Amino acid sequence: MILEKFKGFGTTIGFTAGIVAVAAFALHFGANNAPVQAIQTTSNAVPSATFAGTGVGNIPDATACGPTPGTPLNVSFNVTGISTAPSNVS
């Protein structure tokens, strides 16, 4: 009686293992194994620049427990020498 429950179990496991093996074979041998190389360019459209900030320093701790924040910092940057607003900041 218990054997009748597992009668088709071996066929299902074998079929599933076969499908997984075919998929693994296709992924392994079907993938393009050419090495990937990064292309490094030396010329940028705009040279990088560094602008000093004012109002920097340590962020003060909160004065009390709970959601009471400390005094915020107001950091400013005086950006000169570019004609448009900075768009790629890192």
PyMOL Python script that loads the backbone (N, CA, C, O; Angstrom):
from pymol import cmd

cmd.read_pdbstr("""\
ATOM      1  N   MET A   1       0.815  -1.180   0.000  1.00  0.00           N
ATOM      2  CA  MET A   1       0.000   0.000   0.000  1.00  0.00           C
ATOM      3  C   MET A   1       0.871   1.262   0.000  1.00  0.00           C
ATOM      4  O   MET A   1       0.597   2.206  -0.740  1.00  0.00           O
ATOM      5  N   ILE A   2       1.890   1.274   0.808  1.00  0.00           N
ATOM      6  CA  ILE A   2       2.746   2.462   0.847  1.00  0.00           C
ATOM      7  C   ILE A   2       3.556   2.596  -0.445  1.00  0.00           C
ATOM      8  O   ILE A   2       3.938   3.700  -0.830  1.00  0.00           O
ATOM      9  N   LEU A   3       3.814   1.477  -1.106  1.00  0.00           N
ATOM     10  CA  LEU A   3       4.569   1.525  -2.349  1.00  0.00           C
ATOM     11  C   LEU A   3       3.755   2.170  -3.470  1.00  0.00           C
ATOM     12  O   LEU A   3       4.324   2.767  -4.385  1.00  0.00           O
ATOM     13  N   GLU A   4       2.444   2.054  -3.406  1.00  0.00           N
ATOM     14  CA  GLU A   4       1.607   2.650  -4.434  1.00  0.00           C
ATOM     15  C   GLU A   4       1.649   4.182  -4.381  1.00  0.00           C
ATOM     16  O   GLU A   4       1.468   4.836  -5.407  1.00  0.00           O
ATOM     17  N   LYS A   5       1.888   4.763  -3.191  1.00  0.00           N
ATOM     18  CA  LYS A   5       1.994   6.214  -3.064  1.00  0.00           C
ATOM     19  C   LYS A   5       3.228   6.735  -3.792  1.00  0.00           C
ATOM     20  O   LYS A   5       3.208   7.820  -4.372  1.00  0.00           O
ATOM     21  N   PHE A   6       4.291   5.952  -3.755  1.00  0.00           N
ATOM     22  CA  PHE A   6       5.561   6.388  -4.335  1.00  0.00           C
ATOM     23  C   PHE A   6       5.832   5.749  -5.689  1.00  0.00           C
ATOM     24  O   PHE A   6       6.979   5.712  -6.135  1.00  0.00           O
ATOM     25  N   LYS A   7       4.810   5.253  -6.339  1.00  0.00           N
ATOM     26  CA  LYS A   7       4.985   4.546  -7.601  1.00  0.00           C
ATOM     27  C   LYS A   7       5.570   5.456  -8.683  1.00  0.00           C
ATOM     28  O   LYS A   7       6.495   5.047  -9.384  1.00  0.00           O
ATOM     29  N   GLY A   8       5.058   6.672  -8.836  1.00  0.00           N
ATOM     30  CA  GLY A   8       5.554   7.577  -9.854  1.00  0.00           C
ATOM     31  C   GLY A   8       6.614   8.542  -9.343  1.00  0.00           C
ATOM     32  O   GLY A   8       7.056   9.422 -10.081  1.00  0.00           O
ATOM     33  N   PHE A   9       7.026   8.390  -8.090  1.00  0.00           N
ATOM     34  CA  PHE A   9       7.974   9.319  -7.484  1.00  0.00           C
ATOM     35  C   PHE A   9       9.341   9.249  -8.155  1.00  0.00           C
ATOM     36  O   PHE A   9       9.957  10.286  -8.398  1.00  0.00           O
ATOM     37  N   GLY A  10       9.818   8.065  -8.455  1.00  0.00           N
ATOM     38  CA  GLY A  10      11.116   7.914  -9.099  1.00  0.00           C
ATOM     39  C   GLY A  10      11.129   8.509 -10.489  1.00  0.00           C
ATOM     40  O   GLY A  10      12.137   9.081 -10.904  1.00  0.00           O
ATOM     41  N   THR A  11      10.050   8.388 -11.206  1.00  0.00           N
ATOM     42  CA  THR A  11       9.960   8.960 -12.541  1.00  0.00           C
ATOM     43  C   THR A  11       9.974  10.486 -12.466  1.00  0.00           C
ATOM     44  O   THR A  11      10.620  11.142 -13.283  1.00  0.00           O
ATOM     45  N   THR A  12       9.284  11.035 -11.520  1.00  0.00           N
ATOM     46  CA  THR A  12       9.242  12.493 -11.363  1.00  0.00           C
ATOM     47  C   THR A  12      10.615  13.032 -10.989  1.00  0.00           C
ATOM     48  O   THR A  12      11.053  14.037 -11.550  1.00  0.00           O
ATOM     49  N   ILE A  13      11.298  12.388 -10.058  1.00  0.00           N
ATOM     50  CA  ILE A  13      12.640  12.814  -9.639  1.00  0.00           C
ATOM     51  C   ILE A  13      13.609  12.696 -10.814  1.00  0.00           C
ATOM     52  O   ILE A  13      14.419  13.595 -11.039  1.00  0.00           O
ATOM     53  N   GLY A  14      13.534  11.610 -11.554  1.00  0.00           N
ATOM     54  CA  GLY A  14      14.417  11.428 -12.702  1.00  0.00           C
ATOM     55  C   GLY A  14      14.177  12.473 -13.776  1.00  0.00           C
ATOM     56  O   GLY A  14      15.126  13.008 -14.350  1.00  0.00           O
ATOM     57  N   PHE A  15      12.930  12.762 -14.044  1.00  0.00           N
ATOM     58  CA  PHE A  15      12.596  13.776 -15.044  1.00  0.00           C
ATOM     59  C   PHE A  15      13.095  15.156 -14.607  1.00  0.00           C
ATOM     60  O   PHE A  15      13.661  15.894 -15.413  1.00  0.00           O
ATOM     61  N   THR A  16      12.887  15.506 -13.336  1.00  0.00           N
ATOM     62  CA  THR A  16      13.342  16.792 -12.816  1.00  0.00           C
ATOM     63  C   THR A  16      14.856  16.900 -12.865  1.00  0.00           C
ATOM     64  O   THR A  16      15.388  17.942 -13.249  1.00  0.00           O
ATOM     65  N   ALA A  17      15.554  15.847 -12.483  1.00  0.00           N
ATOM     66  CA  ALA A  17      17.017  15.854 -12.534  1.00  0.00           C
ATOM     67  C   ALA A  17      17.508  15.992 -13.969  1.00  0.00           C
ATOM     68  O   ALA A  17      18.504  16.670 -14.217  1.00  0.00           O
ATOM     69  N   GLY A  18      16.832  15.366 -14.905  1.00  0.00           N
ATOM     70  CA  GLY A  18      17.214  15.484 -16.311  1.00  0.00           C
ATOM     71  C   GLY A  18      17.052  16.900 -16.826  1.00  0.00           C
ATOM     72  O   GLY A  18      17.917  17.403 -17.543  1.00  0.00           O
ATOM     73  N   ILE A  19      15.956  17.548 -16.471  1.00  0.00           N
ATOM     74  CA  ILE A  19      15.717  18.930 -16.900  1.00  0.00           C
ATOM     75  C   ILE A  19      16.777  19.858 -16.313  1.00  0.00           C
ATOM     76  O   ILE A  19      17.289  20.736 -17.009  1.00  0.00           O
ATOM     77  N   VAL A  20      17.108  19.669 -15.037  1.00  0.00           N
ATOM     78  CA  VAL A  20      18.130  20.491 -14.393  1.00  0.00           C
ATOM     79  C   VAL A  20      19.484  20.258 -15.056  1.00  0.00           C
ATOM     80  O   VAL A  20      20.237  21.210 -15.266  1.00  0.00           O
ATOM     81  N   ALA A  21      19.804  19.021 -15.386  1.00  0.00           N
ATOM     82  CA  ALA A  21      21.083  18.716 -16.032  1.00  0.00           C
ATOM     83  C   ALA A  21      21.168  19.357 -17.411  1.00  0.00           C
ATOM     84  O   ALA A  21      22.211  19.903 -17.772  1.00  0.00           O
ATOM     85  N   VAL A  22      20.094  19.300 -18.182  1.00  0.00           N
ATOM     86  CA  VAL A  22      20.089  19.916 -19.514  1.00  0.00           C
ATOM     87  C   VAL A  22      20.235  21.434 -19.388  1.00  0.00           C
ATOM     88  O   VAL A  22      20.972  22.043 -20.163  1.00  0.00           O
ATOM     89  N   ALA A  23      19.553  22.048 -18.435  1.00  0.00           N
ATOM     90  CA  ALA A  23      19.657  23.491 -18.240  1.00  0.00           C
ATOM     91  C   ALA A  23      21.073  23.882 -17.816  1.00  0.00           C
ATOM     92  O   ALA A  23      21.612  24.872 -18.313  1.00  0.00           O
ATOM     93  N   ALA A  24      21.677  23.125 -16.910  1.00  0.00           N
ATOM     94  CA  ALA A  24      23.047  23.414 -16.471  1.00  0.00           C
ATOM     95  C   ALA A  24      24.022  23.268 -17.627  1.00  0.00           C
ATOM     96  O   ALA A  24      24.928  24.087 -17.783  1.00  0.00           O
ATOM     97  N   PHE A  25      23.846  22.235 -18.435  1.00  0.00           N
ATOM     98  CA  PHE A  25      24.711  22.023 -19.602  1.00  0.00           C
ATOM     99  C   PHE A  25      24.587  23.193 -20.581  1.00  0.00           C
ATOM    100  O   PHE A  25      25.591  23.701 -21.078  1.00  0.00           O
ATOM    101  N   ALA A  26      23.366  23.609 -20.850  1.00  0.00           N
ATOM    102  CA  ALA A  26      23.142  24.707 -21.796  1.00  0.00           C
ATOM    103  C   ALA A  26      23.718  26.014 -21.276  1.00  0.00           C
ATOM    104  O   ALA A  26      24.305  26.777 -22.042  1.00  0.00           O
ATOM    105  N   LEU A  27      23.558  26.286 -19.974  1.00  0.00           N
ATOM    106  CA  LEU A  27      24.098  27.514 -19.412  1.00  0.00           C
ATOM    107  C   LEU A  27      25.621  27.501 -19.388  1.00  0.00           C
ATOM    108  O   LEU A  27      26.258  28.523 -19.642  1.00  0.00           O
ATOM    109  N   HIS A  28      26.194  26.360 -19.086  1.00  0.00           N
ATOM    110  CA  HIS A  28      27.652  26.277 -18.985  1.00  0.00           C
ATOM    111  C   HIS A  28      28.320  26.363 -20.355  1.00  0.00           C
ATOM    112  O   HIS A  28      29.263  27.134 -20.533  1.00  0.00           O
ATOM    113  N   PHE A  29      27.855  25.600 -21.301  1.00  0.00           N
ATOM    114  CA  PHE A  29      28.507  25.546 -22.604  1.00  0.00           C
ATOM    115  C   PHE A  29      27.919  26.550 -23.607  1.00  0.00           C
ATOM    116  O   PHE A  29      28.545  26.834 -24.629  1.00  0.00           O
ATOM    117  N   GLY A  30      26.762  27.071 -23.335  1.00  0.00           N
ATOM    118  CA  GLY A  30      26.155  28.021 -24.253  1.00  0.00           C
ATOM    119  C   GLY A  30      26.550  29.461 -23.981  1.00  0.00           C
ATOM    120  O   GLY A  30      26.366  30.335 -24.828  1.00  0.00           O
ATOM    121  N   ALA A  31      27.092  29.703 -22.799  1.00  0.00           N
ATOM    122  CA  ALA A  31      27.487  31.073 -22.467  1.00  0.00           C
ATOM    123  C   ALA A  31      28.741  31.454 -23.230  1.00  0.00           C
ATOM    124  O   ALA A  31      29.605  30.614 -23.484  1.00  0.00           O
ATOM    125  N   ASN A  32      28.834  32.701 -23.587  1.00  0.00           N
ATOM    126  CA  ASN A  32      30.023  33.197 -24.271  1.00  0.00           C
ATOM    127  C   ASN A  32      31.122  33.352 -23.226  1.00  0.00           C
ATOM    128  O   ASN A  32      30.998  34.185 -22.329  1.00  0.00           O
ATOM    129  N   ASN A  33      32.176  32.583 -23.319  1.00  0.00           N
ATOM    130  CA  ASN A  33      33.228  32.591 -22.312  1.00  0.00           C
ATOM    131  C   ASN A  33      34.351  33.561 -22.654  1.00  0.00           C
ATOM    132  O   ASN A  33      35.465  33.410 -22.154  1.00  0.00           O
ATOM    133  N   ALA A  34      34.080  34.546 -23.490  1.00  0.00           N
ATOM    134  CA  ALA A  34      35.099  35.532 -23.823  1.00  0.00           C
ATOM    135  C   ALA A  34      35.334  36.424 -22.607  1.00  0.00           C
ATOM    136  O   ALA A  34      34.386  36.800 -21.918  1.00  0.00           O
ATOM    137  N   PRO A  35      36.585  36.759 -22.346  1.00  0.00           N
ATOM    138  CA  PRO A  35      36.858  37.627 -21.189  1.00  0.00           C
ATOM    139  C   PRO A  35      36.310  39.031 -21.420  1.00  0.00           C
ATOM    140  O   PRO A  35      36.270  39.522 -22.548  1.00  0.00           O
ATOM    141  N   VAL A  36      35.895  39.654 -20.343  1.00  0.00           N
ATOM    142  CA  VAL A  36      35.359  41.002 -20.408  1.00  0.00           C
ATOM    143  C   VAL A  36      36.465  41.961 -19.998  1.00  0.00           C
ATOM    144  O   VAL A  36      37.105  41.778 -18.963  1.00  0.00           O
ATOM    145  N   GLN A  37      36.686  42.986 -20.818  1.00  0.00           N
ATOM    146  CA  GLN A  37      37.714  43.970 -20.509  1.00  0.00           C
ATOM    147  C   GLN A  37      37.086  45.350 -20.471  1.00  0.00           C
ATOM    148  O   GLN A  37      36.283  45.709 -21.332  1.00  0.00           O
ATOM    149  N   ALA A  38      37.461  46.110 -19.468  1.00  0.00           N
ATOM    150  CA  ALA A  38      36.966  47.477 -19.349  1.00  0.00           C
ATOM    151  C   ALA A  38      37.784  48.386 -20.252  1.00  0.00           C
ATOM    152  O   ALA A  38      38.998  48.230 -20.381  1.00  0.00           O
ATOM    153  N   ILE A  39      37.106  49.324 -20.865  1.00  0.00           N
ATOM    154  CA  ILE A  39      37.779  50.299 -21.705  1.00  0.00           C
ATOM    155  C   ILE A  39      37.965  51.565 -20.876  1.00  0.00           C
ATOM    156  O   ILE A  39      36.998  52.165 -20.407  1.00  0.00           O
ATOM    157  N   GLN A  40      39.211  51.955 -20.707  1.00  0.00           N
ATOM    158  CA  GLN A  40      39.504  53.129 -19.906  1.00  0.00           C
ATOM    159  C   GLN A  40      39.828  54.297 -20.829  1.00  0.00           C
ATOM    160  O   GLN A  40      40.734  54.226 -21.660  1.00  0.00           O
ATOM    161  N   THR A  41      39.082  55.348 -20.663  1.00  0.00           N
ATOM    162  CA  THR A  41      39.352  56.549 -21.448  1.00  0.00           C
ATOM    163  C   THR A  41      40.060  57.558 -20.556  1.00  0.00           C
ATOM    164  O   THR A  41      39.766  57.655 -19.364  1.00  0.00           O
ATOM    165  N   THR A  42      40.975  58.296 -21.123  1.00  0.00           N
ATOM    166  CA  THR A  42      41.735  59.247 -20.331  1.00  0.00           C
ATOM    167  C   THR A  42      41.204  60.672 -20.456  1.00  0.00           C
ATOM    168  O   THR A  42      41.574  61.539 -19.664  1.00  0.00           O
ATOM    169  N   SER A  43      40.359  60.919 -21.418  1.00  0.00           N
ATOM    170  CA  SER A  43      39.851  62.278 -21.574  1.00  0.00           C
ATOM    171  C   SER A  43      38.416  62.364 -21.074  1.00  0.00           C
ATOM    172  O   SER A  43      37.563  61.561 -21.451  1.00  0.00           O
ATOM    173  N   ASN A  44      38.169  63.338 -20.232  1.00  0.00           N
ATOM    174  CA  ASN A  44      36.815  63.609 -19.746  1.00  0.00           C
ATOM    175  C   ASN A  44      36.321  64.888 -20.406  1.00  0.00           C
ATOM    176  O   ASN A  44      37.122  65.763 -20.733  1.00  0.00           O
ATOM    177  N   ALA A  45      35.044  65.003 -20.600  1.00  0.00           N
ATOM    178  CA  ALA A  45      34.501  66.214 -21.182  1.00  0.00           C
ATOM    179  C   ALA A  45      34.715  67.406 -20.252  1.00  0.00           C
ATOM    180  O   ALA A  45      34.979  68.520 -20.704  1.00  0.00           O
ATOM    181  N   VAL A  46      34.600  67.160 -18.954  1.00  0.00           N
ATOM    182  CA  VAL A  46      34.792  68.217 -17.965  1.00  0.00           C
ATOM    183  C   VAL A  46      35.761  67.695 -16.916  1.00  0.00           C
ATOM    184  O   VAL A  46      35.550  66.610 -16.376  1.00  0.00           O
ATOM    185  N   PRO A  47      36.813  68.438 -16.618  1.00  0.00           N
ATOM    186  CA  PRO A  47      37.743  67.966 -15.588  1.00  0.00           C
ATOM    187  C   PRO A  47      37.082  67.999 -14.214  1.00  0.00           C
ATOM    188  O   PRO A  47      36.185  68.804 -13.963  1.00  0.00           O
ATOM    189  N   SER A  48      37.532  67.124 -13.337  1.00  0.00           N
ATOM    190  CA  SER A  48      36.962  67.101 -12.004  1.00  0.00           C
ATOM    191  C   SER A  48      37.471  68.294 -11.208  1.00  0.00           C
ATOM    192  O   SER A  48      38.563  68.801 -11.463  1.00  0.00           O
ATOM    193  N   ALA A  49      36.695  68.726 -10.269  1.00  0.00           N
ATOM    194  CA  ALA A  49      37.052  69.880  -9.451  1.00  0.00           C
ATOM    195  C   ALA A  49      36.615  69.630  -8.022  1.00  0.00           C
ATOM    196  O   ALA A  49      35.668  68.885  -7.772  1.00  0.00           O
ATOM    197  N   THR A  50      37.305  70.251  -7.095  1.00  0.00           N
ATOM    198  CA  THR A  50      36.971  70.150  -5.683  1.00  0.00           C
ATOM    199  C   THR A  50      36.682  71.538  -5.149  1.00  0.00           C
ATOM    200  O   THR A  50      37.460  72.467  -5.365  1.00  0.00           O
ATOM    201  N   PHE A  51      35.576  71.680  -4.458  1.00  0.00           N
ATOM    202  CA  PHE A  51      35.179  72.962  -3.892  1.00  0.00           C
ATOM    203  C   PHE A  51      35.085  72.811  -2.381  1.00  0.00           C
ATOM    204  O   PHE A  51      34.409  71.915  -1.876  1.00  0.00           O
ATOM    205  N   ALA A  52      35.763  73.687  -1.674  1.00  0.00           N
ATOM    206  CA  ALA A  52      35.757  73.625  -0.208  1.00  0.00           C
ATOM    207  C   ALA A  52      34.401  74.048   0.335  1.00  0.00           C
ATOM    208  O   ALA A  52      33.739  74.922  -0.225  1.00  0.00           O
ATOM    209  N   GLY A  53      34.000  73.423   1.421  1.00  0.00           N
ATOM    210  CA  GLY A  53      32.729  73.754   2.049  1.00  0.00           C
ATOM    211  C   GLY A  53      32.945  74.554   3.315  1.00  0.00           C
ATOM    212  O   GLY A  53      33.982  74.434   3.967  1.00  0.00           O
ATOM    213  N   THR A  54      31.966  75.367   3.659  1.00  0.00           N
ATOM    214  CA  THR A  54      31.993  76.108   4.919  1.00  0.00           C
ATOM    215  C   THR A  54      30.875  75.589   5.804  1.00  0.00           C
ATOM    216  O   THR A  54      29.853  75.110   5.314  1.00  0.00           O
ATOM    217  N   GLY A  55      31.073  75.685   7.094  1.00  0.00           N
ATOM    218  CA  GLY A  55      30.068  75.202   8.044  1.00  0.00           C
ATOM    219  C   GLY A  55      30.189  73.717   8.319  1.00  0.00           C
ATOM    220  O   GLY A  55      29.237  73.090   8.784  1.00  0.00           O
ATOM    221  N   VAL A  56      31.362  73.143   8.035  1.00  0.00           N
ATOM    222  CA  VAL A  56      31.570  71.713   8.277  1.00  0.00           C
ATOM    223  C   VAL A  56      31.987  71.496   9.719  1.00  0.00           C
ATOM    224  O   VAL A  56      32.346  72.451  10.409  1.00  0.00           O
ATOM    225  N   GLY A  57      31.947  70.286  10.174  1.00  0.00           N
ATOM    226  CA  GLY A  57      32.364  69.953  11.535  1.00  0.00           C
ATOM    227  C   GLY A  57      31.623  68.733  12.029  1.00  0.00           C
ATOM    228  O   GLY A  57      30.911  68.066  11.278  1.00  0.00           O
ATOM    229  N   ASN A  58      31.803  68.459  13.296  1.00  0.00           N
ATOM    230  CA  ASN A  58      31.119  67.323  13.906  1.00  0.00           C
ATOM    231  C   ASN A  58      29.635  67.614  14.039  1.00  0.00           C
ATOM    232  O   ASN A  58      29.236  68.746  14.310  1.00  0.00           O
ATOM    233  N   ILE A  59      28.837  66.607  13.852  1.00  0.00           N
ATOM    234  CA  ILE A  59      27.393  66.742  14.039  1.00  0.00           C
ATOM    235  C   ILE A  59      27.115  66.583  15.529  1.00  0.00           C
ATOM    236  O   ILE A  59      27.439  65.544  16.105  1.00  0.00           O
ATOM    237  N   PRO A  60      26.521  67.590  16.163  1.00  0.00           N
ATOM    238  CA  PRO A  60      26.298  67.511  17.606  1.00  0.00           C
ATOM    239  C   PRO A  60      25.296  66.421  17.970  1.00  0.00           C
ATOM    240  O   PRO A  60      24.376  66.114  17.211  1.00  0.00           O
ATOM    241  N   ASP A  61      25.499  65.851  19.145  1.00  0.00           N
ATOM    242  CA  ASP A  61      24.571  64.852  19.655  1.00  0.00           C
ATOM    243  C   ASP A  61      23.282  65.522  20.099  1.00  0.00           C
ATOM    244  O   ASP A  61      23.229  66.730  20.327  1.00  0.00           O
ATOM    245  N   ALA A  62      22.252  64.709  20.214  1.00  0.00           N
ATOM    246  CA  ALA A  62      20.973  65.214  20.704  1.00  0.00           C
ATOM    247  C   ALA A  62      21.112  65.592  22.172  1.00  0.00           C
ATOM    248  O   ALA A  62      21.951  65.043  22.886  1.00  0.00           O
ATOM    249  N   THR A  63      20.285  66.535  22.619  1.00  0.00           N
ATOM    250  CA  THR A  63      20.364  67.006  24.002  1.00  0.00           C
ATOM    251  C   THR A  63      19.509  66.180  24.946  1.00  0.00           C
ATOM    252  O   THR A  63      19.691  66.254  26.161  1.00  0.00           O
ATOM    253  N   ALA A  64      18.589  65.401  24.421  1.00  0.00           N
ATOM    254  CA  ALA A  64      17.715  64.586  25.260  1.00  0.00           C
ATOM    255  C   ALA A  64      17.427  63.276  24.554  1.00  0.00           C
ATOM    256  O   ALA A  64      17.697  63.128  23.362  1.00  0.00           O
ATOM    257  N   CYS A  65      16.878  62.328  25.297  1.00  0.00           N
ATOM    258  CA  CYS A  65      16.506  61.041  24.700  1.00  0.00           C
ATOM    259  C   CYS A  65      15.265  61.226  23.834  1.00  0.00           C
ATOM    260  O   CYS A  65      14.475  62.149  24.031  1.00  0.00           O
ATOM    261  N   GLY A  66      15.121  60.346  22.898  1.00  0.00           N
ATOM    262  CA  GLY A  66      13.942  60.387  22.057  1.00  0.00           C
ATOM    263  C   GLY A  66      14.225  61.092  20.747  1.00  0.00           C
ATOM    264  O   GLY A  66      15.382  61.245  20.355  1.00  0.00           O
ATOM    265  N   PRO A  67      13.193  61.514  20.083  1.00  0.00           N
ATOM    266  CA  PRO A  67      13.362  62.108  18.744  1.00  0.00           C
ATOM    267  C   PRO A  67      13.742  63.593  18.781  1.00  0.00           C
ATOM    268  O   PRO A  67      13.240  64.380  17.979  1.00  0.00           O
ATOM    269  N   THR A  68      14.620  63.975  19.705  1.00  0.00           N
ATOM    270  CA  THR A  68      15.060  65.366  19.790  1.00  0.00           C
ATOM    271  C   THR A  68      16.412  65.477  19.099  1.00  0.00           C
ATOM    272  O   THR A  68      17.419  65.054  19.667  1.00  0.00           O
ATOM    273  N   PRO A  69      16.467  66.032  17.892  1.00  0.00           N
ATOM    274  CA  PRO A  69      17.750  66.087  17.176  1.00  0.00           C
ATOM    275  C   PRO A  69      18.654  67.174  17.745  1.00  0.00           C
ATOM    276  O   PRO A  69      18.206  68.093  18.432  1.00  0.00           O
ATOM    277  N   GLY A  70      19.949  67.038  17.435  1.00  0.00           N
ATOM    278  CA  GLY A  70      20.896  68.067  17.826  1.00  0.00           C
ATOM    279  C   GLY A  70      20.812  69.243  16.867  1.00  0.00           C
ATOM    280  O   GLY A  70      19.998  69.253  15.945  1.00  0.00           O
ATOM    281  N   THR A  71      21.658  70.224  17.095  1.00  0.00           N
ATOM    282  CA  THR A  71      21.690  71.409  16.234  1.00  0.00           C
ATOM    283  C   THR A  71      22.174  71.012  14.850  1.00  0.00           C
ATOM    284  O   THR A  71      23.224  70.380  14.733  1.00  0.00           O
ATOM    285  N   PRO A  72      21.448  71.359  13.802  1.00  0.00           N
ATOM    286  CA  PRO A  72      21.867  70.938  12.453  1.00  0.00           C
ATOM    287  C   PRO A  72      23.059  71.753  11.959  1.00  0.00           C
ATOM    288  O   PRO A  72      23.309  72.862  12.431  1.00  0.00           O
ATOM    289  N   LEU A  73      23.784  71.189  11.009  1.00  0.00           N
ATOM    290  CA  LEU A  73      24.868  71.896  10.342  1.00  0.00           C
ATOM    291  C   LEU A  73      24.358  72.444   9.027  1.00  0.00           C
ATOM    292  O   LEU A  73      23.590  71.783   8.327  1.00  0.00           O
ATOM    293  N   ASN A  74      24.780  73.647   8.690  1.00  0.00           N
ATOM    294  CA  ASN A  74      24.431  74.248   7.409  1.00  0.00           C
ATOM    295  C   ASN A  74      25.727  74.350   6.608  1.00  0.00           C
ATOM    296  O   ASN A  74      26.497  75.294   6.786  1.00  0.00           O
ATOM    297  N   VAL A  75      25.964  73.385   5.733  1.00  0.00           N
ATOM    298  CA  VAL A  75      27.190  73.332   4.940  1.00  0.00           C
ATOM    299  C   VAL A  75      26.921  74.008   3.596  1.00  0.00           C
ATOM    300  O   VAL A  75      25.944  73.692   2.916  1.00  0.00           O
ATOM    301  N   SER A  76      27.791  74.937   3.223  1.00  0.00           N
ATOM    302  CA  SER A  76      27.647  75.668   1.960  1.00  0.00           C
ATOM    303  C   SER A  76      28.890  75.480   1.111  1.00  0.00           C
ATOM    304  O   SER A  76      29.988  75.297   1.637  1.00  0.00           O
ATOM    305  N   PHE A  77      28.718  75.525  -0.190  1.00  0.00           N
ATOM    306  CA  PHE A  77      29.815  75.407  -1.138  1.00  0.00           C
ATOM    307  C   PHE A  77      29.750  76.586  -2.098  1.00  0.00           C
ATOM    308  O   PHE A  77      28.722  76.807  -2.738  1.00  0.00           O
ATOM    309  N   ASN A  78      30.831  77.341  -2.202  1.00  0.00           N
ATOM    310  CA  ASN A  78      30.919  78.447  -3.142  1.00  0.00           C
ATOM    311  C   ASN A  78      31.545  77.904  -4.424  1.00  0.00           C
ATOM    312  O   ASN A  78      32.765  77.772  -4.519  1.00  0.00           O
ATOM    313  N   VAL A  79      30.706  77.592  -5.403  1.00  0.00           N
ATOM    314  CA  VAL A  79      31.145  76.978  -6.655  1.00  0.00           C
ATOM    315  C   VAL A  79      31.328  78.073  -7.688  1.00  0.00           C
ATOM    316  O   VAL A  79      30.395  78.821  -7.977  1.00  0.00           O
ATOM    317  N   THR A  80      32.540  78.172  -8.251  1.00  0.00           N
ATOM    318  CA  THR A  80      32.823  79.150  -9.292  1.00  0.00           C
ATOM    319  C   THR A  80      33.518  78.453 -10.442  1.00  0.00           C
ATOM    320  O   THR A  80      34.100  77.383 -10.270  1.00  0.00           O
ATOM    321  N   GLY A  81      33.458  79.058 -11.608  1.00  0.00           N
ATOM    322  CA  GLY A  81      34.189  78.547 -12.756  1.00  0.00           C
ATOM    323  C   GLY A  81      33.425  77.585 -13.642  1.00  0.00           C
ATOM    324  O   GLY A  81      33.982  77.069 -14.612  1.00  0.00           O
ATOM    325  N   ILE A  82      32.149  77.328 -13.331  1.00  0.00           N
ATOM    326  CA  ILE A  82      31.337  76.477 -14.218  1.00  0.00           C
ATOM    327  C   ILE A  82      30.109  77.280 -14.630  1.00  0.00           C
ATOM    328  O   ILE A  82      29.604  78.099 -13.863  1.00  0.00           O
ATOM    329  N   SER A  83      29.637  77.035 -15.844  1.00  0.00           N
ATOM    330  CA  SER A  83      28.552  77.843 -16.392  1.00  0.00           C
ATOM    331  C   SER A  83      27.165  77.326 -16.045  1.00  0.00           C
ATOM    332  O   SER A  83      26.193  78.076 -16.138  1.00  0.00           O
ATOM    333  N   THR A  84      27.049  76.060 -15.647  1.00  0.00           N
ATOM    334  CA  THR A  84      25.740  75.497 -15.298  1.00  0.00           C
ATOM    335  C   THR A  84      25.804  74.903 -13.906  1.00  0.00           C
ATOM    336  O   THR A  84      26.882  74.781 -13.324  1.00  0.00           O
ATOM    337  N   ALA A  85      24.661  74.538 -13.378  1.00  0.00           N
ATOM    338  CA  ALA A  85      24.609  73.911 -12.065  1.00  0.00           C
ATOM    339  C   ALA A  85      25.296  72.544 -12.111  1.00  0.00           C
ATOM    340  O   ALA A  85      25.211  71.846 -13.122  1.00  0.00           O
ATOM    341  N   PRO A  86      25.976  72.155 -11.031  1.00  0.00           N
ATOM    342  CA  PRO A  86      26.605  70.833 -10.992  1.00  0.00           C
ATOM    343  C   PRO A  86      25.553  69.742 -11.125  1.00  0.00           C
ATOM    344  O   PRO A  86      24.497  69.814 -10.495  1.00  0.00           O
ATOM    345  N   SER A  87      25.837  68.735 -11.940  1.00  0.00           N
ATOM    346  CA  SER A  87      24.848  67.668 -12.154  1.00  0.00           C
ATOM    347  C   SER A  87      25.362  66.307 -11.749  1.00  0.00           C
ATOM    348  O   SER A  87      24.550  65.415 -11.500  1.00  0.00           O
ATOM    349  N   ASN A  88      26.663  66.093 -11.667  1.00  0.00           N
ATOM    350  CA  ASN A  88      27.218  64.788 -11.313  1.00  0.00           C
ATOM    351  C   ASN A  88      28.114  64.976 -10.096  1.00  0.00           C
ATOM    352  O   ASN A  88      29.321  65.177 -10.234  1.00  0.00           O
ATOM    353  N   VAL A  89      27.531  64.913  -8.919  1.00  0.00           N
ATOM    354  CA  VAL A  89      28.249  65.186  -7.685  1.00  0.00           C
ATOM    355  C   VAL A  89      28.517  63.871  -6.975  1.00  0.00           C
ATOM    356  O   VAL A  89      27.611  63.058  -6.795  1.00  0.00           O
ATOM    357  N   SER A  90      29.763  63.666  -6.572  1.00  0.00           N
ATOM    358  CA  SER A  90      30.082  62.437  -5.826  1.00  0.00           C
ATOM    359  C   SER A  90      30.967  62.739  -4.653  1.00  0.00           C
ATOM    360  O   SER A  90      31.339  61.830  -3.911  1.00  0.00           O
TER     361      SER A  90
END
""", "prot")
cmd.dss("prot")
cmd.show_as("cartoon", "prot")
cmd.util.cbc("prot")
cmd.orient("prot")
